[in-house]
Amino acid sequence: MSPAHTTRSLRRLLLAHELTLLLLIIVTGALGYAWGYFWQQTSDESVRLNELAYTAQRIRSDLFRQIKEVTLARLMEDPAAMRLYRRYSRRIDQQFNTLRQNSQTRSEGMAIQELQLAYRVIQKDMNAIFADPYLINRTVRMRILNPSYEKQMVGGFEKAFSGLDEVLETKHAKLHQRRELWSRLAPLLMPVPVLLAAALVLKSRRSVQRGFVRPMAELLEGAKQIREGNLRYQVPVRGAAEVANLAEALNQMARDLAQSRDALVDKEKQAALGSLVPVVAHNVRNPLASIRASAQLLEHAEGPKEISEIKHDLIQTVDRLGRWINALVSYLHPLQAHFVRKDPRAVLDAVLGLLSPKLEQKRLRIEKQGWEMEHELLMDVDLTEQALYGLLSNAIDASPPSAQIVLSLRQGDTAVEIWIEDEGPGMPFQPQPSELTPGPSSKRFGTGLGIPVAYKIFRAHGWELRFMQRACGGNRVVVEARPKVEP
């Protein structure tokens, strides 16, 4: 087995095919996971940044409301001013805690710390307003009522708030850039799994085709060729190791069968020659002996009439020997059957037409039975005529003058049967399909090969030929014409 013509084993081939599909699933899953992870991360980051911005905005809003409401309540010397101030302070401190908890980067932490320090400065000024819980002096009152006081108080806070807002805007911008980048890459990345899948499937398909499908097709073709008798056909040894081993085993089997067939054919030829030689010797030796005896009589012939009779006997003997040799050659020649659908009644009528002179000469009657039945059989018309001609001719030769021959068509269980029945003495022997040795016969002009030829022709049709004695005397020939599948 040539390694160049074989690939890895079928198990490894299938494993590679499965790994290819698994790789395709992994790549597709990885791309899908990366895509989902990115969108999850960007979504979470966007929500976090928006939460930071919203919390910072709430701190700023609560701070302005604290300044306005608390300072106004303090000027009005409202006893609830301190309670209102403390409530706003607690709320703002909670919001600063939320900011610190949601921050994740150093820049965010620094910006939040700056904002909280600015708030502490404002808170210190606010505490000064409440330094005297019973009375606000004139200077403090004038300071609170001054419009520029609020701007001075929250100026540092606004600057820190702008710093935090700038940090958040910068992060939003980067996040937006990442989204745009992924959006631009999406049309390029989405076809990647499809292209990769196509490439892997094509590669896997090519590998399976080369390693299994094509070698199996060649293996089946080789099995078909061998089944049809072409034992010289060699299956190409290639593909997966198991398929290549099977091809090599099939080739070895074909070689072994070819050797066995050749040996069997030689043996059958020897056996055929062994059975043919006595037949040839018998059918040639007797005419030669007759010719030799006639030739010896010529030496002692006394007149032209006797010479003419001896000459006539010599010609008849030579003609009989020639007919037998021609019949033997015809029997040994392979049959080339050409099957067509034909009604057996038409074939039998044609044979009776050819034999009508012999029938008239012996004044024989033909009784047809079952001629009303319509049948069509697949047959070679010429060969079937030849076989039936020989069988009917034998029946005519065996029948006494003015006798009757019954020709019947019968429908059997699995076949159409053709019966030929005569009123002769019956056959003194039982013919065998493969027997060429002629049996006892009183015919002067027969070759003794009519029955073997009929056996051979009907065997080529898949039919059966049987001989039997009639209870009332005479012989019965039955041809079982089984239906043959049309080629």
Secondary structure, 3 states (H helix, E strand, C coil): CCHHHECCCHHHHHHHHHHHHHHHHHHHHHHHHHHHHHHHHHHHHHHHHHHHHHHHHHHHHHHHHHHHHHHHHHHCCCCCHHHHHHHHHHHHHHHHHHHHHHCCCHHHHHHHHHHHHHHHHHHHHHHHHCCCCCCCCHHHHHHHHCHHHHHHHHHHHHHHHHHHHHHHHHHHHHHHHHHHHHHHHHHHHCHHHHHHHHHHHHHHHHHHHHHHHHHHHHHHHHHHHHHCCCCCCCCCCCECHHHHHHHHHHHHHHHHHHHHHHHHHHHHHHHHHHHHHHHHHHHHHHHHHHHHHHHHHHHCCCCHHHHHHHHHHHHHHHHHHHHHHHHHHHHHCCCCCCCEEECHHHHHHHHHHHHHHHHHHHCCEEEEECCCCCCCEEECHHHHHHHHHHHHHHHHHHCCCCCEEEEEEEECCCCEEEEEECCCCCCCCCCCCCCCCCCCCCCCCCCCCHHHHHHHHHHHHCCEEEEEECCCCCEEEEEEECCCCCC
